[in-house]
Amino acid sequence: MKIQVGATMLIAGVLLAGCGNEEGQPSETKKVEQTTKTADVLNLIDGRLKEPSKEERCAFCNMKVYQKDTEFGAFAAQAIDASGHNLFFDDAGCMLNYEREHGVTLEKFVRDYDSKEWMKLDDAKIVKASVKTPMNYGFAYFKKEANAHKFMDQYDDAKLVAVSAIDEVASEKMKMKMKQHHE
């Protein structure tokens, strides 16, 4: 809630500052802010967040991490480890399996399905449905519950779930992977 209020106040301040000064000259704030819109949006959420490069690979499964402007970009996940390094994942289940495999706890972020903005996984409204995702986990994430329900109307099997549902599916996929490697 504090982030949303702060973000609203920052945006309002930038808009007002952009009106210029009494002499009709553009304000210094407007000059500085014009080139950093993308960075500003990320900083409002968490200044440490980044966008994956076009060549980015999932830190767990080594598959491509999709850009936010692509069909699968809505399912990308990002984590920050204890050293402050950004890790990217093609699907949130891979992020949970990375934690399991490495015995670490990460700060976890996913994209809002609609806006493609980063948000904390724990704050997301999570929908499990027959939606196709990069690793076929089938989860979509929303900032607003109303948007989650709108999305759910498109799928007969859709339901709101907790993070533990992602972890269960991810754990099963990891067990199957390990079993295949041992055969």
KABELSUL-V53635 format. One line per field, one symbol per residue. phi: phi as a letter, one per 30 degrees, with the letter a starting at -180 (. if undefined). psi: psi as a letter, one per 30 degrees, with the letter a starting at -180 (. if undefined). burial: + if it has 16 or more other C-alpha atoms within 10 Angstrom, else -. A space follows every 10 residues. Layout:
# KABELSUL-V53635
phi = ???
psi = ???
burial = ???
This chain:
# KABELSUL-V53635
phi = .ddddddddd dddddddddj cddidddded ddddcbeddd dddddaeddb cdddcdcddc ciddcdddcc edddcdbbbb dddiddccbd addddddded dcibccdcbb cdedciddad edcddcccad ddbechdicb bbdcdddddd ddddbdcdad bceedddddd dddddddddd dcd
psi = eeeeeeeeee eeeeeeeffl afggkkleee eefeggeeee eefeejffkl kklfgkkkfe fglkkklfgl effffllklk lffgkkkkkf kfeeeeeeee efhlklkkkl kkeefgkklk effkjkkklg kkleghehkl kkekeeeeee efffkegklk llefeeeeee eeeeeeeeee ff.
burial = ------+--- ------++-- ------+-++ ---------+ ++-++---++ -+---+++++ ---+++++-- -+++++++++ -----+++++ +++++++++- -----+-+++ +++--+++++ +--++++++- --+++-++++ +++----++- ++-----+++ --+-+++--+ +-++------ ---
